[in-house]
């Protein structure tokens, strides 16, 4: 049946190609082209068919020798037949490579010209790519590119056999990538001692000065690899990625204790596999399995040099998490190439709460009623200071489970996230990326469990088996990425509750709503990461509900293609100058913060930066960034004074950090 169909199709092509006037009825179907007066002789079994395409089809069992002889001698028709067979999946790109290689000795210049003139561009490109031992040298850019947004969640599906590998491991194509980054940093106020900024007033006072710090770090370096498993079907594309960096904890091994500052541990960032199936020429469905960026909020990121903590608590919204995600992409086409993505994911529910065991005992001290007695002072009170801490019980499994987020997993249900994105070509100028509009959302639940033995004595009779207190995290994010030849505008806005895990909401999570309760008592959750309050409401024993702290925030950023403004030579050394201007804000709802911390606490932080980046060539970038990080606080809800927020030893409403960073980035 298929042979008859191919013969009929090929005969149709022969009729169409037989006469330049378009008349097809005058020439017999047996004539391979106009210059042949009689049908080609039937080839004998001993004499092989000369055309490599026909030999390949006979070898695959698609055509018989007799059917192949009917098509022998007309390269123009054969080229059209190649395109048809590839679209139908009968010929793979590997077959086309074999065809091209085998035809180099048998094809005449005339037949090569005819095939090139009649074959559609995709087939010609595929044949050339499959036959060439190495990819062609890319053409130099015609213009200096506009500033492209950072897109860790692309909309376009991967192309079948689109990965140009550096390595091949059997059927797997591998493309390593990464960068080596060194940063020299000065902060005017870094009271915690981190090499990345966090909102102020989290860790108490700074001391007599703003606590300036100087750092040099290389742990932001990153490595990874893209994979493709080539499937015989041109409609199925199988890809994957694994990525890591050195932003992990510092080693505590004996041979590294003194030098642990230089021994940061590697850690996983991404690890996923993905299946894409082209239902039609315009619609692709996909599934992703593993750890990837979250569909909620991660689509639009600041173009900042600081990537250890990219705007944590300063208006950025992003995360990476294990997930199972699926969706579709539809290409509407048109002059603007409109594309629509819709996807949903079931993710590991996570809240980022800190276990109580992280306030570790100071070596050389003893603990009693939260009072630390310093060894070496014989006469109190000189040897007694009031430092709240716990014994070394936070190490090992307890600590691991708490940071591993029992409270999210204890809910017994996945977190749910979804994203819808529209992409189109806003500016048709050369070197300008497509624009995107994105909306995303998330919802998840956490449970704080108190076992029966931990219930306060006065409430054991009412809660003999313990209690289970739940709360929700939810959020919606709206994002826009609008690249043009003149400027690239990024905009992000979010609102929700308990967004700590997504590096927002001033790193707050929940609070115990104790209003109206009397006779309260506190018990720790089973994982040690939160306290549960028991009390009397109108004389009835109850458990205080845990409420999420609500928040909103976002950022605006302008990317400026400086070299393009000055019409720099796109192949010269001055083609790589760009600048970025940014402002971000993260704000927790003041009413919720007052309930969570009546003594006063931070409620908003903003971040402004400008950076200048110079790309020396494809692989090397040198950049400088100047940023202002600012945190503001609410006063004591009773006295109206900022007694709970200290900076440089004084009660303060505002704390600032001016951060200067110089980076060199070597990309591979």
N, C-alpha and C positions, 0 to 999 in steps of 0.2 A: 504493500500500500504506500509506504513512504517513498519507495523507489519511483512509483508511478507519479506521485506528487512532485518529486524533484525533477523528473523528466519533463512533466508538464510545465513546472515553473521555469526550468531552464529553457524550454522551447519558447515560452512566452518572452523571456529575455532576448533570445536569438531573433525572434520576429521583430521586437522593438529596436534592436541594434542593427538590423540588416539593411535598413535604408534610411539615409539621412532625411528623407522627406517625411518620415513618419508613416509611410504606407507599409503595411505588414502582410497583406494577403498575397502578394505576387511571388514570394520566395518560399520554396518548400522547406519544411521543418528540418529536413536532413542536411541542408546546407549550413555549415558552421559559420561562414561569413560571405560577404559579397564577392570576394575574389576567388572563391572555390566554385568551380563549374559543376562538380559532381560530388556526391557524398564521400566522406573520408572512408578509406578501406577499413574493413573489420580487422583489428589487430589480432595477430595470432597469439596463442598462449605463450610461445617462447619469446615473443617480442613485447617488452613492457610498454605501457602507455607513457607517452612522452611528457604530458602535463603533470607537474607534481601535485596540483590540487586534485585532479582526477585520481591519481594514484593513492592519495590519502583517503579519498572517499571510498575507493574500492577496498582499501585496507581496513577501514572502519566498518565495512559491510553495508554502507549506505547505498552505494551504487554497484551494479554488476559490471563486468567488463564490457558487455554489449551496450549498456546504458552510458558508460563512460565514453565509448567511442562516438556516440551521438553528439556529445558535447565537446569533443576534442577539436582544438584548433581555433577557438574564439576567446582570446584573453579578456576582451571587454565584457562578454557575458559572464565569464567565470568570476570576474571581480565582483559583479553584482550578486552572483550566487554566494560568494564568500560572505558578503554582508548579511544576506538572508540567513545562511546557515549559522552564523555567529549569533544573530539576534534570537534564533530559535534554540540556542544552546547546544547545537549539534557539534560545532567546532569550538574548542576552547582556545584561550590565548596561547597555551603551549602548542596546540596543533598549528596555530598560525605561525609560531616561531619555527616549527619544523618545516612548514610549507615554504616560508621565506628562505630558510637556509638551503633547502633542497632545490629551490628554483634558481639559485644564483648561477649554476652551471648550465642549466637547460633553457632558461628564459632568454629570448632574443631581445635586443633593444627595442624593437617595435612592439613586442608584447608587453614589456615593462612600461612603456609609455602609454599604451592603451589602458592598462590596468590602473595606472596612476591617474589617468584622465577621467576614468569612470567610477572608481571606487570612492565611497563616501569618506570623509575625513576621519571619523572615529576608527574605521577599519584600517586605514592606511597608518594611522598613528599606532594602533595596537600591534600591527605586523612589525613595524619598525622597532617598537619598544621591545617586543619579544625576541627579535633577531639580534639586536645590538648587545654586545657583551657588557658594555657599560653605558650609563645614561649620557645623553648628549650634554655638553657644557651649556648651562643656562645662558640665555641672552642677557646682556647687561640691562639694568632698568632704564626705561625711557625718561622717567621723572623721579624726583624725590618723593617717597611715599608720605602720605598723611599719617598722623598719629593713630595707631590701631589700638582699640581697647584690649585689655587683658581678658581673654575668654577661656576660662578653665572648663566651661560647659558649652561646647559648640553645638550649633543647631544642625549643620549639614551632616548627614550620615557619611561614614567612611566609604570610599570607593573600593569596589572589588579589585584586588591586586593593585591597589593604589599606593601601598607602602613600598618605597624603594629601599631595600634592605642593605645594611652594612654586613650582616651575617646571615647565613642560612643554616638552620639546624634541622635537617630532614625537610619536612614540608613546612616548617615554621620560618617565617621571615622576621628578622630582628633588627631594630633600629635603636641603638643606644643614644642617650642624650643627657644633658645636664649642664651644670656650670660650677665654677670655682669662684667663690665670692669672698673678698676680704673687705671689712669695714673698719674705719677709724672713727670713733664716736666720742662726743663730749656732751654730757647732760648737766644743766645748771642745777637740777634737783632730781635726785634718784634715791629716795630714802630707803627703799627695799634692797638696793644693790643689784637689781637685774640689769641685763644689757639690752632691755627693751622697755618701753614706757607702759605704765598702767595708771589708772586714775589715782589721784592723791587722796589722802585721808583714809586710805584702807589700812595702813600699817602704823598709824599713830604719828607721833611727832618726828621731825627731821633732826632734832638736836639744835645746837646754837647757830648753825648755818643752814642754808637750803639743801645741804648734802649733795654737792656737785660730784660727778664721777667721770672717769675716763676709761674707755674700753677699746680694745682691738679684738675683733672676732673673725674667725673663719668658719664657724659651725653652721652658717647659713648655706654652705655649699650643698649642692643637690645632685643626685644621680638617678637615672631611670632608663627604661627601655620600652618601646612600643613593639607589639607583636602582631603578626597576621598569619592565620592558618588558612592557606589557599584551598577553598572548596571547589570541586569540579563545576558546581552550578554557578553561573555568573550572577544569579540573583541573590545568593547567600554570601555575606561577608562576615568573617569571624576575626575579631581583633581583641587585643588586650593591652594592659599596661601595668607596670610595677614601678613604683617610685619611692625613694627614701631620701632622708637628709641626716644631718648630725645635730639636730636640735634636741636630742634626748638628754636624759639626766647624766650627771658626771659620775664617774666610777668611784666606788668606795673600797676597792681592793687594796690590800696592804702595800703592794708594790706601786700603787698609783696614788696613795693618799696625799703625798706632798705635791704631786704634779697633776692632780685630778682636774685642775682648771683647764688643762689642755687635752683632756681625754673624754670629751663629750661622746655619748653613745649614739650609734646610728639607730634610726627608727623608721618604721613604715609610714608612708604618707598615702599612697594609692596602691591598690592591688585589685584589678577587676578584669573580667572577660565579658565580651559583648557580641551579640548576634544581631545582624541587620538583614532583613529579607525584603527585597523589592517586590511588592505586590503588583505594581504597575510601573510604568516609566516615570510616574509622578509621585507615587506614594510608597513609603518605606516604613515597615514596622520594626521594632527593636526591643531587645531585652538586655539589661546589664546586671551582672551579678558580682558583688564584691564591695570593696571600699572605694568610694569616689566622693567628689564634692557633693554637698547636699543640694537638691533642687531648690530648696528654700534659701533665698538670699545670696547664694554664692556666685551668681551670674555676673555681677558687676563689682570689680575690686579696684581699690585705689592703686595708682601707678607710683608707689612709694618705694624708697630704698629700704625702709625698715620692714622686714618680712618675718622676723622671729615672732613679733606680736603686731600684726598689721592693723593698727587702729583699734586695739582691744579696749572697749569702753569709750571709743571716740567716734562712733558713727559708722563703723564698718560692720558688716553682717555676713558671716560665712562660716563654714565648717566642712569637715570630711568625716564620713561615718560608714560603717558596713550597711549595705542595703540591697534590696532586690527592686529593680526599676524597669518599667516598660512604658512604651508609648509609640507614637507615630510622627512622621514628618511628611507633609504634603507640599509639593512645589506647584504653585499656581502659574508660574511662568510670567509672561508679559515682559514689557520693557524694563520693569523694576525688579523682576525675579522675586516675587513675593513667595515666602515660605512660612508655613505654620508648623510649630512643634507643640504637641501636648503629651505630657508624661506624668506618671504617678509612681510613688515609691513606698514600700514598706521598709522602715529603717529601724535600727537598734534604738530604743528609747533611751535618751541620755540627758542628764541635767547638769553635770559638772560640779556637783556639790563636794565640799571638802570634808574628809573624815576627821573626827575629833582627835584622833591619835597623832595628828601632824605637829602638835605643839609638844616637842620631845623634851625629855629631861636634860638639863644642862650637865655635862660631865663634871664630876667633883662636887655635886650638891646632893642634898637629901630633900625629900618632899614631905610636908605635913600640913594639911589644911591650906593648900595652895601657897604656902610660904616656903621660900628657898633659903636654906641656911648655908652660907658660903664657908667652906672649909678654910681654916687658917686664922679666923678671928675668934679669940677666946671669950670676949666679953660682949654680950648683946647690949644695945641693939646694933652695934657696928657691923655685926655679921649677919643681920637679918634684913632681907629686902622682900617686898611683896611682888612676886612675879607669878602670875597664873600660868601653870603648866601641868602636864600630866606625865605619868611614868612612861617608860619606853615600851608601851604596849601597841603603838601604832605601826610597828614594823611587821613585815611578813604578810601573812595571808589576810589579816584583818584590814591592813592598809590597802592591800591590792584589791580586795573586794569592794571597799568603799570607793576608791578611785575608779574601779571598774563599773561603778554605777549599779549597785543592787536596786536602788530605789526606782530606776526606770524599768529594769527587767522584772522587778517584783510586781509591777502592774499587770503582768501576764498578757500583754497585748503590744503590738508593734506601734511605733510612731508612724504617722502618715504625713507624707509631703507630696506636693504637686506643683507643676510649673506649666505655664502656657507662654509661648514666645512667638512673636511675629518678626520676621526678618525681611528686609528689602533694600535695594540699592538707592539710597537717598541722593547721593551725588555720583553722577556717571563719570566724573573725571578719573583719569588713570591714577592708580595707586591709592584709592580710597576704599576702605573696608565697608561692608554692608552695615546698615543701621539695624537696631533691635529695640523692641518694646517687650517687656517681660513683667508678668505678674506671677507670684508664687505664694504658697502658704504651707503651714505645718500645724499639727496638733499631736500632743502626746500626753501621757499620764504617768505620774509617779506615786508610789506608795511608801509611806514611812511606817514601818512595823515595830511595835513595842511588844516584846514577849511577856507572858504573865508574870515571870519572876522579877521583871524590871518595873512593873507598875507600882507607883508610890503606895505605901502601906495604907493610907487613909482611903484609897480607891480600889484596893484589891478585891473587896467583896463585890463591887459593882462591875469590875472588869477582870474576872479571874483568869481568863484565857489570853489577856492582852488586848491590844487595839490595833487598828489599821487606818491610817489617815491618808487621804488622797488629795491631790491637786493637779491642775492641768497647766501645760505650757501650750501657747498658741501664738500665731503671728501671721501677718500678711506683709509682703514686700512688693513695691512697685519700682521698676527700674527702666531707665532709658539710656541707650547708647547711640549717639548721633554723630558719626564721623563725616566730615566734609573736607574739602581740599584746604580750607582756611583754618579750621579749628575742630577739635573733637570734644563734644560735650558728653559728660557722664553725669547721671542723676540717679539717686537712690533714696527711697523713703520707706520706712517700715514702722509698724506698730504692733503691739502684742503684749504678752505677759510671760514672765519667767523665761527670759531670753539669755540667761547666763551662759548656757552651753554654746550659743552662737556669738559669744564675745560682745554682747550688748547688755542693756539694762543696768549699766553701772556695776556689772558683775554681781548684782543681787539675784536672789532666787525667790524664796517664799518667806512668810512671817506667820507667827501664831496670832490669830485674831482673838485676843483675850479680853476685849472690851465687855464689861458687864459681869466678868467672872470674879468670884471671891474664893479665898482659901486655896489658891493655886499651888500646884506642885509639878515638877518637871521630871521627865524620864527620857533616857537616850533611845534613839531608834536602834534597830538591830545591827545596822552597819556603822553606827557612830557618826553619821554625817548630818544629823539634825536632832533637835530636841522636841519632844511632844509635851504639851502642857495639859494637865488635868485641873479641873476646877469645879466650882458650884455655880450654877445659873439658877437663881431663885430657889436655892437650896437643893437643887437636883444635880447629882454628879454628871459631868459631861467632859468631853474632850474638845479642846479648842480647835476649830477648823484651821487648816493651813491655807493661806491665801497667796496667790502669786503676785509679785510686784509688777505693775504695768509700766510700759515704756514706749517711747517712740524716738525716732532719729533718722539719720541718713547723711548724705553728703552730695556736694556738687564739685565737679572737677573739669578743668579745661586743659586739653592737650594741644600744644602749639608746635607745629612743624617749622621750626626756625629756618632750617636750610631751604625749605621750599619757598619761604617768603623771599629769600635772597637769590632764588634761581641758581642754586648751587649745581655744579656738575654731578649728576647722580652716580657717576663712577669715580668721583674724586674724594679726597680726604675730608672735605667740608660738607659731605652729604648727610652726616649723621647727627646733626644738632637738633635736639628737641627740648621742650620745657613743659612742666606741668604745674598748675596752680590748683590748690585743693582747700576745701573747708568742710569739716564734718562735725556733727553734733549727736550726742547720745544723752537722753534725758529720761530719768525715772519719774513716775508720777509723784508729785510732792506729797499728796495726801497719803499714798501708800508708804512712802519713806518715813513720814512722821509716825505712822502706826508701827512700823518695823523698828525704828530707832528714835524714840521720843527725846533722847538726849542730844540729838543732832547728828547729821551724817551727810555725806556727799549726795547730790541728786542730779548733777549734770556735768558733763565734760565736753569740751570742744577741742578741735585740732585744725590748725592751719599750717600748710607747708607749701614751699616752692622748691622745685628741683630743676637742675640743668643737667642734661645727659648728652654725652658725646660718644657716638659709636665710631671707634677708630676704623673698624672693618666689620666683616660679618661675625667675627668671633669675640671681639674685645670692646667693652664699654667702660668708660670712666664717668662717674656721676657725683654730684654734690647736692645735698639737701639741707635746708634750714627749716626747722619746724617749731611751732609753739603749741605745747600741750597745756591745757588749763582745766582745773576742776573747781567747781563751786559747791558750797554746802548750805544746808538748811540749819537754822539755829535750834537750840533747845526749845521744844514745843511749849514748855511751861514758863521759862524765864525769858525767852527771846534772845539769849546770849549764845555765842558760838563756843560754848565751854567744851563741847565734845570733839571739836576739830582744831588741832594744833599744828602750826607750821612755824619753824624756827623758834619754838618755845613759846609762842604767843597764840591765844585764841584767834582763829582766822576764818574768814568766809571763803577765801580764794587762795589757791596754790598754783604755781606755774613752773613749767620746765621748758627751757629753750634747748633744743636738741640740734646738734650739728653732726652730719654724717658724710664722710667721703668714702666712696666705694669703687673698687675695680672688680669687674665681672668678666671672666673668661668662659665663653660658652663652647660646648662641643655637642 
